[in-house]
Amino acid sequence: MRYLKIFSTFFRMNIIAEMEFRSNFIIRIISQFLFVGVQVAMIETYFGFTNNIGGWSRPEIFVLAGIFRLIEGGFHIFLYTNLMGLSDIVRTGELDMYLTKPVNTLFLLNVSRQQWYELSTFISGILFLIYFLPQQSLALWIMIFGLSFLGLVYLSSLILMFATLAFYMNRVSAISSIMDAISKISRFPLDIFGRAAAPLLLVATVPSRVILGKSGATDVAIQVFGSAALFCVAYIFWRHSLKRYSSASS
Amino acid sequence: MRKYWWYIKTSIESSFIDRADILLYSLSLFTTPVIVLAVWLVINSGGTNTLMGYKELVIYFLANVLIKAATSSWIGKFIPGRIRRGEISALLLKPTSILSSWIANNIAEKVIKLALLLPAVLVTGYWLAVGFPNLNMGNWFLVILTTLLAGIIYFLLDVTIGLLAFWLDETRWVQDLFFMLESFFSGRIIPLALFTLFWKEIAMFTPFRYMLSLPLEILLGQLDSPRLFQAVSMQIGYLTLAIVLYKTTLRLGIRRYGASGA
């Protein structure tokens, strides 16, 4: 309950901050939809040369793009700015402020800055799915949100592990470049590369495969176990690395 | 000139402090084109792409790794913070251009990234069994020249966007928009030769083609003499525009600037 209250306080603060710069907020939403246009143009270009990419048809690739946009939207709203800024927070000693609060430090770090204009990314994902999924049902949408949440947990854990390197390295500014690479790669059906793409399969490919009925319970189990396992590993790595922190002045 | 050499030397030295970070950058620079190449090879294996075959695609995307590393710029995202905190005052007081330290940092990190990426690209090229592009000396010279010009255009546009912080509270959306259009129109994911006519015609008139695609097109011998002349002229045109934009933005921005504490 206390955590919910903290979250809602940060939510209110962030919305107020976004509304102070309303024109920025609106321009950002417009540019997000432009981004959707670019993504559609890219997919259409691929399918100008083929009917399928490794067994994935055009509508299926759009469903994959939709699922990834849901995950990416959630990641950008809550985690992106916070994890990208972790390196600076550690280097400048600002982490002291978070450590001295009587709540989980990782939770506090990840809710402090939210980017609600990225809701447009999330909405564009829903629009892709409404348009390209052959059948719609309540059960399917529950599955979409459930599996996308697991994909989000997997992606966040992966990026958290890179961000945690801030305790060992002088600077981790490459994290935005890594996220950019993951974002570009995960829009493709990575199962066509077999084991070579295994570390990124659980971001969006496996959830999409289940939603499209290309696989069943085994993939769901792999997704649940994989996301939970990576989260545990990332959290243990974070807790272990936190011990290395020695503030900026000490 | 000695001042600039000193800047570059110290930037290379300080870049080695962040070598792990640069290694991560290089890894991400290498991964994306290689995965996209693999996707294009899958598309080609069962599709109807007669415009670019196996060898062209492999050379295109492997060269893409090196040319992207040689032309990219990242300083723009750090400039707004420096303007807001008043740190830019120190740069304005120096007897060299405001760009000096940024250029030195850009060159230093590129040297290290290229040193890391070149062996990876050569090994991958060898593994995928493609030889070197068959070009004459003149065209090799043009590849290097257009890469150099592409890097300058990219750098100046990136700095100019950063300098918009003299007027805007938030410039990240401009950068995001710029990088999004760049990733599409520069040929980073889809070679411009594979664009539909509609997108190809638009791409020809954006600056993004001249920030990555042009050296790759020359490398693959996709341009005949008249089109090559036209493309290089366009690149020089965009370079001139980028210089004018940078100079104007800096001049007007400084006029507006009030440093914190001043």
Interface residues (C-beta under 8 A of the other chain):
Chain A: F21 N24 I27 R28 S31 L34 F35 V38 A41 M42 E44 T45 Y46 G48 F49 T50 N51 N52 I53 G54 F162 L165 M169 N170 R171 V172 S173 A174 I175 S177 I178 D180 A181 K184 I185 F188 I192 F193 A197
Chain B: I17 D18 A20 D21 I22 L24 Y25 L27 S28 L29 T31 T32 I35 V36 A38 V39 V42 I43 N44 G46 G47 T48 N49 W74 L168 D169 E170 W173 D176 L177 M180 L181 S183 F184 I189 I190 L194 F195 T196 W199
